[in-house]
Amino acid sequence: MILRRAESGDIPAILGIWNPLIRNTSVTFTTVEKTAQGLADDIAARGGAFLVAEADDGVVLGFATYGAFRAGPGYAHTAEHSVILSQQARGQGVGRALMTQLEQQARTDKIHVLIAGVSSENAGAIAFHRAIGFDEGPRLPEVGCKFGRWMDLILLHKRL
């Protein structure tokens, strides 16, 4: 497996991993699918803070990225991240490897705290974040709505 900065050539693979999760699951509350242009903009803006894991055969297995947690200078050293894997990459150490490298990049970028906002219905993501040293913070009841039901958001955080 190779961990590297995302490139424009990765966009179709990333969209192929991300958009089905948006369409078909509650791991994200959004219903708006990602676009090639929006993803290109994010990759360009985030640079080393947008990583992909690539299998030896060149297949993109997943990605991890971070961006601003909230606007304003007081939050400049806090970022919210996403780590998303293809179905076949789950449970193989890909997420852990991506997050290890993403945390190194965050330290370089002077990020002090990483935040994960996780759907309460995504028990696997909650367990994953706990396993890599994130602490569970507040549970925000019924702040997300998707598929006609209200869902809680759980915030997890890790001081770097």
N, C-alpha and C positions, 0 to 999 in steps of 0.2 A: 504494500500500500504506500502511496505517495501522498503527503500532505503539502499543499501549495496554495498560493494566492489564486483566487478565482480569476478567470479570464473570460473575455467575451465569447469564446468558443464553448464555454461551459453552460451558457445560458439555456440552450434547449434541454440539456440534461437536468439542470436545476429546476426549470419549469415543469419537467416531467415528474420530478419528485414532489415538488411543493404544491402544484395546483390540484392534483387528486386529493391531497390532504385537506385543502381548502374546500373543495367540492363535497367530499364524502365523509369527513370526520369532524369531531369536536375538539381536536388538538389545538385548533386556532378558532377564535370566535369570528374572524373575518369571513365574509362571503364573496369578497372581491378578489378574483384571481390575479396573480402576478402577470405582468406583461414583459415582453422582451425588452422594451425600451426602459421601463421602470427598473428592471433588474440590471440592465447595462448602466443606468445612472447610479444605482446603489454600489455596484462593483467598482465603478470609477471613483466614486466619492469615498469609499471606505478603504480602498487599497488593501493593505495587509490585514485589515480587520474583516476581510471576507475570504474565508478559506474553503477549499474543497478537499475531500478525500477521494483519491483516484485509485482504482484497483490496478494491478499490474498489467491488465489487458486494456487499460485506458478508460474503463467505465467509471463514471462519477458515482460514488457510493453515498455521498451526503455532503453537507456543508454546515459551516458555523460562521456567524457574523455578529457584530454588535454595532449599535448606534446610540444616539442620545437617549437617555432615560427621560429627561424632561428638559424643557427650554430654560435658559437663564444661566448666568455664570456660576451660581452656587451649586449647580449640578454637573459642572464640567468634568468632574472626575468620577462620575457614575455613568454606567452604560447598561443598556438592556440588550441581552443577547438572544439569539435563536440558534438551535442546533437541530437539524432535520436530516434524517437518514432514509435511504431507500429501504424498502421492506427486507430485502436480502442482506442488508448490512447490519441490521439490528442484532444486538447480543454478540457481536464479533469484536468489540473493543474499538470500533470506528468512532463512536461518539466520544469516548474517553480520550482518544488520541486527538481528535479535533479540538476538544475543549482544553486539553493541556497546551496545545500550540496557541489557541485563541487567548488563553490566559497570559501566556508569555507576551503576545502582541499587546494585550491590554496593559500589562506592566510597562512595556516600552512606551506606550501612548499615555502613560501617567494616569491610567484608570485605577481608582482605589477600590471601587465596589462594582461587581457585576450583579445584575438583577435578572431573574428568570420569572416571567409571568406565565403560569401554567394552569391550564384548565383543570378543575377538580376532577374531571372525568378521565384525565390522563395519568393514571396511577403509575405507569411505567416511567414517565418523565419525572414525576415527583421522586420516585425511588432512585432514578439515575442521578438527579441533582444532589440528593442526600448522600449518595455513594461517592460523589466527587467533591464533597466538602461544603456544599451549600446548606445554609440553615433556613428552615422554614420560618417565614414571617407571617404577615396577616393573611387571613382568608377574607376576601371581599365577596359577600354573599350576593348572588344573582346579578352580577354586573355585566354578564355576557348573555346574549340570547342568540340561539342558533337552532335550527330544526324545530322551531316552535316551543322550545323549552329554555328556561332560565338556568344558567350555570354559574358556579362560583369560580373566582380567580384566586389562585394561591400565588403569593409572591415569595420567592426564595432569593437569598442573597449570599454573596461570598466576598469577604474582604481579601484583597490581593496584597 
